[in-house]
């Protein structure tokens, strides 16, 4: 079916609702789980490593498979793969909610990530493939805006569920969302696929990338044990990473073509991405714990406390993108990380009985201002550094890099900060380690700022502007469609 659905039509509204419901499942889940971690740990008698795996198992499979997920939709049908992702995500969420122990919960979280890798790029792909070109940008903007609202509501909703019916409902709430989403998708969303000839899927590349991330993550989380197994795992992870690069260089149709890194600007901005999103991942993981373990906040209070950052992103990121178009990306990508580093230092004031207005809000407002300053220009600069036809690929690589950076940060920061297995059970111990972790995050952000200042230059005047700049998923850049031969595809 051609891309001729108008946004104002009943079918157009159903399509928009479907994509918002689907993407909101993954988006809200990514923001609410951190708030639930202390309660999960207490209920299962789990140590800090188990909490790290609860957060990281999802990010591991999502980061490793998100590039492959978009390609599956292009070949086999975007609606089909999107619906599969929604059903898969809901089934894994049900398993999370019913998990009898932390091992099952971690395994179910990994399964959730597979569903997220299918539905996250699929939601934007459906908009690009279904709507009339005149309505496409507005539909993307609405999808992005509603997604931002979902991300803003997520921590509040998660805190309310944890304090009310219990942390299991953080996952179980995805089931009714899926039950609403799937029938609408089947009935109202047209199927679409890329009719061009495809090569084989880069399954080996995807597997090696995921294995490398998994082994390195395991080694970092378990490194405090200092065993031979951990050392061998670290070596195996590095070897898998080297094998991934080797395979990608020699495949005719690689998942991550090495040639795209021939652009120095693309490589530089992805280095900035690694620094920035590593700090973001560590910040959001540890702050949710700090507010509950040390400051004595309830889950609802901790979730609500984080709203200013997401609200600023939702309200002002588009304007930040417009400003960067006028002045160039170098200043925003230099100043933004420095503002976020300042916010990390302000978080050192958040200790026992911290005042929300005096201690917490200033740090979060500075954090939100820094994120507004840098996130949209970062995405635009990534896309402007490659050919237009490779914009979706560039966006996918940048998203994968951001999620991998957050994954590694959650694994490494507790080790670097000296957090023991039981640290989150002791307010004084966790408070001291949290301060050290914030200093590490601030340092990484300063490195990102220096890299941006030294390497980022103004893009060519004819570079394209991304359609999706206000996506409110604060722990990853916006997704961006790529231009194919006569049609738009999801990145």
N, C-alpha and C positions, 0 to 999 in steps of 0.2 A: 504494500500500500504506500502511496506517495506521502510526502510530508506536507499535508494540506489541512490539518485540523486547526481551526481557529480557537484562540484562547477563550473568547467570549461564548463559544458554543457549549452546550451541555457536556459533550464528549471531552472538550478541552478542559473543563473544570474537573471532570472525573480523572483524567490523566494526571493533572496537577496534584489532585488529592492522593492518588495512588503513589506517586513518586515521593511526595512529602511524608506519607505514612511509612513507606519503606525505608527511606533514608533516616527518618527520625528514630526508628528502632535502633539502628547502629549508633547514631549520634548521641542519643540520650543515654544509651548503655555505657558509652565510653566516658561519660561525665559523672555517672551516679555510682559506679562501682567503687571508686576511691573512698567515697564517703562511707561505704558499708564495710570497709576492710577491718576496722577495729572490732566491730561486732562479729564478723565472720571468724576472726582470729580467736575471740573469746569462746564462741560456741563450739568450735572444733578443737580448741586447745592447741592451735597452730603457732609455729614460730614465725619470725619475720620473713624468712625465706619463702614460706608458704604463701604469705601475703604478696610478696614480690611476684611469685609465679601466677597467682590469681590475676594480677594486673597484666603480666607480661605474656601469658599463654595466648591471650586474645590478640595482642599486638604482634606476636611472632608470626602467626599464620596470616594475619591481615597484611602485614608488610611484605611477607614473602610471596603472596599470591595475588595482590591487587592488580598488578600488571597483566597477569594471566586472566583474571576475571573479566576485564574489559574485552579481551580478544575472544573469549568464549561467546560472549553476547553477540559480537560482530558476526561470528561464523554460524552459530546455531540458532540465533534468534534472540533479540534483546529482551523481549517480554518473557520468553521461556526461561532464560537464565536469571532474570530478575525475580520471577516468581519462585524459581528453585532456590535462589538465595534467601528470599523471605521465609520460605518454608523451612529451609535448613537452619536459618538463624533462630526461628521460633522453636524448632525442635531442640536445638542445643540450649536455648534459654530455659526450656522446660526441664531439661536434664540438670542445668545449673541450680534451678530452684528446688529440685528434689534430691540434690546430691547428699548422700549419707556421710561423706567424709571429704576432706580437702583434696585428696587425690582425684576423686571423681569430679569435683568442682573444677580443678585445673584442666583436666582432660576435656570437660564440657566447654570451658572457656576457649580452648584451642579450636574446638569444632565451631564455636560461635565466630571465630575469626575467619574461617573458611566461608561461612555464610555472608559475613561482612564484605569479603573480597568479591563476592558475586553481586551483591545488591548495591554496594556503594557506587561503583562506576556505572552500574546498570540503571540507576535512577536518573542520572543526568543523560545517559544515552537514550533513554525513552523520550525525554523531552526533545532532544536534538533531532531524533528520527521521526517524531510524530507531528510536531507543530509546523505551521506555515512559517516560512522564513521571516515574514514581517512580524510575527508574534514570538519568535524564538527567544530573542534577548529578554523580552519582558517576562516570559515564562521562566527562564533561567533565574532572573532576578527575584521572582516570587518564590521559586523553589529555594533559592539561597536564603532569602529573608525568613521564610517560615522555618527553615533549618536552623537559623540563628536563634529564633525564638525557642525552638526545641532544646538547643544547647543551653540556653539561659535558664530554662525551666528545669533541666535535668538534675542539677545538684539539689535544688529545693525539693523536687519530687522524690529524689533518692533519700534525702534526709528524713522527709515525712514518712516514707515507707519503712525505713529502718527503725525509726522511733515508734511507729504505729504497728502495722501488721507484721513487720519483721523483714530482715534483709533478703529473705528468699523472694519477696515480691518485687525486689529490684529487677529480678530476672523474669519472674512469672508474668509481669505486666506486658511483656513483649508478645505473649500468646494471643490475647484479644486484639492487639494491634495487627498481628498477622492475619487473624481470622477476618478482620475488616478489609485488609489490603488485598488479599489474594482474589476473592470474588470480584472485586471492582476491576482489578487488573485483567482478569480473564474475560470479563464482559465488555469493558469499555476501552482498553488499550490495544491499538493495532499492533500486530507483529511486524517486525522489521529485521532485516539482516543485511550484511554487506555482500552484494552479489559478485564481487570481484574474486578472482582466483586466489586462494590462500596457500601458503606453505604449511609445513608441519608446525605444531605447537612446540615451543621450547620447554618441554616438560623437564628435561634434564637440568636446564639452567635454573628453572624455578625451584626444583628439588635441592640443587646444590646451594642456592641462595638461602633457602629456608633452613637447611641443615647447618650451614655456617652460622647463621644467626642463633639457632637453637643451641649449638655446642658452646659458642662464646658466651651466650647468656647463662647457660648452666655453670660454666667455669667461673664466671664473675659472681654469681649468687652463692656458689658453694666454696668460693676461694678461701673463706675464713677457716675452713676445715684443714686446708693445707695438705691434702692427700695426693698420692700418686695419680689416682683416677682423675682428679680435677686437673692436674698438670697435663695429662694425656688428652683430656677433653679439650683443653685450650689449644694444644698443638693440632688436634684433629680439626677444630673449628677454623683455625688459620689455614690449614691445608685445604679444607673445603672452600674457603673464600678464594684461595689462589686457583683452585680447579674451576670455580665459577667464572673467574676472569678468563681463564684459558678457553673454556667452552664457548663463552660469548664471543671471543675473538675469531673463532673458527666456524661457527655456525652461519649458514647462509641467511637465516631469519631469526636472529637472536632476540630474546625478550628485552635485553638492555644493550643495544648496539654500542660498542665502544667508540665508534666514530662520532657519536653525538658529543663526546667529551673533547673533541678537537676544538670546539669553541671554548676559549679560555674564560670568557665571561660565564658561560653555562657551568663550567667546572667550579669557578670561584664562588658563584652564588649558591651552588649546592654545598660547598664547604661552609658558607655562612649558615645555610639551612641546618646542617648537622650541628653546628654550635648552638644555634638559637633553639632548636626544637629538643635538643638534649637537655638544655636548661629548663625549658617549659615542661618536659615530661617529668623530670625530677621534682620540679617545684610543685606541680599539681598533685603528684603522688604523696610527697612528704607533708605538704601543707594540710591536707585533709586529715592526716594522722596527728600533726602537731596541734591543730586546733582542738581535737578531741582528747588526745592523750595528755597533753601538757596544759593547754589553756582551759580545759574542763568544759568545752562546748558539747552540747548534744549533737547527734548526727544532723538533725534539722538545722540547728544553728550553724554548724560547720558548712553545710551545703549552701545555706542562704548567704553566708559570709562571702562566698566566692562570686556572687552575682555581679558586683561592680565591674570586674574584668570583662566578663562576657557581654555585659550591657554596653560597655564602651566599644567593644569590637563590633557589635551589631549596629550601633548608631553611627559610627564615624569611619569605618574602614573604607567605604566607598569614596568618601571625601579625601581620605589619605591617598587613595589610588589616583584621584584626579590631581592632587597636589604634586605627586611624584611625576605625573605626566608633564607638568610644567617646569619643574626645577631639576628633574633627573633623579635617578634612584640612589646616587652615592650618599647624599646627605641623610635621607630617611634610613638607609641600611646601616649607616654609621651611628646615627643618634639613637635609633630605636633600641638596639641592643644595650647601649649605655644606660638608657632610661630603665630598661628591665633589670640591668645589673644593680642600679640604685635601689630598685624595689626589693631585690634579694637582700641587700644590706639593711633595708628598713625592716625586713622580716625578722632580723635579729632582736627586735624589740618585743616580738610576740613570745611571751613566756607564760608562766603560771598566772592565772587570773588576768590575762591580757584584756584591756579595754578594747572593744570592737571599734569605736569611733576614734580613739586616740592612737591605738597601736596597729590595728589590722587594716582599717580603711585607707590610711595614707599609702601603705605599701601596695594595696591592690589597685588604687587609683593610678599610681605611678606605673605599676605593671601593665594595666590596661592601656595607658597612654603610650607606653613603649610598644606594645603589641599592635595597636592601631597604626603607629608610625611606620612599622616595618613590614607587617604581614602582606598587605596588598601590594606595595612596591616590590617585595621579594618575588611574589608570584608573577607580576608583570615583567620583571626583569628576566626571570627564567625563560618565559615564553618569547621575549624579544631577542634572546640570545641564540635562537635556532631558527631554521626556516619555518615558514608558516605551516607547511604540511606536516611538520614534526612537533607541532605545539602540544598535541595530546600526549604524545610519547614523553615529551619533556615534562609535562605536568605529572604524568604517572610516575616517572623516575623521581621527581621532586617530592611527591607524596610518599613514595616508598622510603626515600632517604629520611624524611621527617619522622615517620613512624619507627624506622629502625633506630634513629637517634634517641627517641624517647624510650624505646625498648632497652637499649644499652645503658641509658642513664639510670633507669629504675633498677637495673641489675648492679650497676657499678657504684652508684652514690652511697648506699649504705655501707659498702666495703670501704670506700675512701674516707667516709666520715666516722668509721669505727663503730658502727652499730652492731651490737651483738644479737644473737638469735632471739633474745627475750627483751630487746631494747624497748619495744613499744609497750611493754607492760610496766615500765618504770618511767615516770614523768621526768625526773632529773636526768637520767641517762639519755633518754630520747631528746630532751631539750638541748643538751650539750652537743650531741651528734647532729641534730638539725642545724644548729648554728654553723658547724663545720661544713655541712652539705650546702648551705646557702652561700658560703664563701666560695666553694668549688663552682657552683652555678654562676655566681657573679664573674668569676675568673674566665669561665668558658665563654660567657657573653662578651666580655672585653676582647677576647681573642677573635670572636666573630666580628666585632666592630672594626678591629684593626684590619682583618682580611678584607672587609667590605671597603674600607677607606683606601686600601692599597690597590685593589684590583677592579672594583666595579666602575664602569664608565657609562655614560649616557648612551642608550640604544640608538640605532639608526632612526631617522625621522619617520620612516614608513613602516615601523614595526607595528604589529597589531596589538590592540588592547584586549585583555581577557574579558570574556563576558561574565565570568563568575568571580567577583571580588569580595562579596560580603558573606560568603559561606561561614557560618558561625562555629565551625568545629575548631576550637581554639588550639587543639593539640596536633593539627595538621593543616597545611595550606589548602586553599580551595582547589577542587578539581576543575579542569578546563577541557572543553571539547577539542578534538582535532579535526582538521579539514581533510576529507577524503576526496575522491574523484567524484565531484558532483553531490556529495552529501556530507553531513557532519557526523562525527563519531565521538563516542566518549573516550576520554583519556584514561 
